[in-house]
Amino acid sequence: MSSSPTGQQPVVEAKDLVAGYLPGVNILNGCSLTAYPGEMIGIIGPNGAGKSTLLKAMFGLVKIHSGEVRLGERDITNMKANQLVQMGVGFVPQNNNVFPSLTIEENLRMGLFLRPKKLKERLAATWDLFPNLHERKDRSAGALSGGERQSLAMARALMMEPSVLLLDEPSAGLSPVRQDETFIRTRRINKTGVCVVMVEQNARRCLQVCDRGYVLDQGRDAYTGTGRELANDPKVIELYLGTLAKEVGAE
C-alpha cells in the first residue's frame, strides 16, 4: 500500500484494476486511484473512459477480474455493496438515487436501517448540513427538483457516517446555478472529514474544487496531479479539456 508524503495511509486505494460488465470485455484496463484522509478527488475524462465503472467496481457493483481495492488496511475487492456500506463506504449513483414515494425523512431513515439506534443523532447532524431538507422533511422525494434529489441522495449516503463517499456525476442534468450549489455542498461535506471521490463531466468546475484529479482514458490513468496542475497541463488541455481548462487557468 502506498503512503502520502506525510506518511498517511490511504483511506481507499484501487490498484491496477481490470474490470468489466461482461466476461472477456473489460472497461478498466489497469486503472489505479489513491485517496488520502481529508482529500477530495476528481475523476474526469472523455465519455466511455471508464469513470463511472471505476466507482462501481470500487463499490462492488462491477466484477473486478484482477487488481485490488483496499479500504484502509482491509482488502475489499469484489465485496458486496451492503457490506461496504457497513464498513464505511458511501455511494451516490447518478440516477435513481432516492425513493420517490417516500418523504425526505423516510429516505434518510432508510439510509440508517443498519443502525437504527443512532437515528436521532444522525438526523440532527444531517439537518445541520442540509437545512433545506429539514425545512421540507415531510415532502415526498418524488416532488423534489433535480438538485434537491441530489442533496437527499448525498444526505442519505452520509447517514452511515462513511469514511469515503463515492459520487457518480453529482452535477449531471442540473442548471449552472444548481451545479455550483452541488459542488459547494460536496466541498462542505469533505470539510467535515469525509474523503470524497467524485466522477464529473463538468471538468472545469471539478478541477477548481478538487485537491487532486485523475484523467481516465480507455480504462487507464492518463494523467494525475492537483486540480490546477491538470487544468494547466498543455497535453491535458489539448486532448481532454479544450477551452474548459483554459478558463480554469485564467482564473
C-alpha angles and dihedrals in degrees: 000000000000125000133209123249088262091054096253119148117232120264089215131002132185114194128194094331119193108184144145147161096250131042110266094009109097124189094181116054108184100328120172135186135172127193122187129203113294095009128135110209124196124203116199137163143117124312111282094024093123099254098137091036089059092056092045091049090051089051096049096253097112123048114251110214097186138357126048145256120213130192104201104309094340126099106227098170111151093352116153119266095241090055091050092052089055090049094053108271117130123194130190114190121209096242138030090019100145136048100247096196093055128075122250092259092046089053090053091048088054088056091060102039089120092059108030094161090068095052098108093047095046094045090054091051091047094050088053091054095040107032091162089063092048091057090056101031094134094051120107113256089225090066094055126106120247092262092048091050090052090052090050093048090052092046092051092050089052094054090086092053096239121199089215130029120203113203121191109206097320094183097049114131095005128124117255091258093050090046090056090048090052093052092047091049091048091052090049090053089049091052090059088067101268114134108228127205110187133185111207140179090192092081097173096055093038092057090049095058106031125089093216135004140205123208110207124200126173092348096307137096105261096175139357134185143106117320092255093045091055093043091056099039106114093213093050090048093049098043105033117006110035117177092349092072093045088060090056093051091050094056 
